[in-house]
Amino acid sequence: MSVIGINYDGDKKKISYLSVDISYGHPREEKVFATGNFVKDWFDMRKFMIQELTDTEFHFSLSSSVDHFIFDGAPFNSAWLKIVDDKPVLIYDYEEDHMEFFVPEGTKPTWEELKEMCK
């Protein structure tokens, strides 16, 4: 089982984002994404997860730090990746079994725009 977490300092008054990490494998390994840009780090973690771990890891779990980061007031909203007519599309209403990404609060980029933001 892999565990995804968000490292940050602060509380509901002030959030200081540090990094996204994923721990995986036996023996345990950890990959840290720490560009300082949460949207990009989350995107890169998902890309790593898909490209490097899907053959060896069968369950991916979010640590409570993910919920705490968002609930403490981090300025990001969820977006889910859905395949429509064989094309990737970001949707902004939750649907089960879609991969979650994050976007800056108050925005609704397309999948292509999110990819461009995360270059």
N, C-alpha and C positions, 0 to 999 in steps of 0.2 A: 504494500500500500504506500502510495506517495502522499505527502502532506504539503499543501501550499500555504504559505503565510505571508503576512505583510509586517514589516518592521517600521515602527514610527514612534515618535515622541509626542507627548501632549495629551490633551483631553478635549472636551467639547469647546473649550475657549480658544485653543490654538493647536493645530495639527502640524507636525513637521515630519513629512514622509522621508523614509530612509531607503528602503529596498523591498523587493519581493523575493522570496526564496521558495525553493521546492526541494524537499528531502525525499530520497528514493533509494531503492536497491538494497541488496544484502551482500556485503556489509553496507551500512548506510552511507550515502553520499549526499552532498548538498550543492546546489547551484544557486548563486545569488545574482540577482539583476539589480544593479544600483546606479543607474544613470542620473538619478534625481528626478526623472520624469515618470510618474506612476503609470500613466496610460501606456507609455512605451515599454516600461519594464513588465507590466502585466501581459501585454501583447507578445513580447519576446519570450516570456515564460510559457505562454500557451503554445507558441511556435516550437520551442524546445520540447515541450511535453509531447506534441504531435510527432515531430520529426525524430526525436531521440528515445522516447520512453514507451510509446504505444505497443511495441513488440514485447516489452519485458514487464511493464506495470499494467495491472488490470483494474486498479481502483485508485482514483484520485480524490482526496478529501481536502476540504478547506479547514484550516485551523480557525479557532475563534477570533484570532487577530484580524481576519478578513472582515467579519461582521463588525467587530469593534471599531476598526478603522472607518468604515462607512458610517456606522451609527454615531461615532464621536464627531461627525460633521465634516469629513473629508469632502471636498467639492467635486464629487464624481457621481455619475449615474451609470446604472447597468445597461448593457446592450447585449442581445443574444444573437449568436451567429446561426442562421437558418439557411438551408439550401432550398431554393425555389427554382424550379425548371433548370436544375443542374448548375445554378449560379449562387454564390454566397451573397447573403443579404443580412444586414443588421436590422433587428426588430427591437422595439422598445417596450413592448408589453410581454411580460413573462410567459413563456411556453416551456413546458417540461421537456427535458432531454436535449436542450440546446446549450452550446458552450457560452459561458458568460465572459464578456469583455467589459471594460469600463471606458467611459468617455467623459470629457470635461462637463461639469454641471451646466445645464442650460443649452447643450448642443445635441444634435442628432445627426452625426455624420453618416454617410453611406459606408459600406465596407471598403470601397476603394479610397474614400477620403481618410478613413481610419488607418489603412495601410500606409498611405502617404504621410500621415502625421507621425507614424512610428518608424520611419526610415532612419 
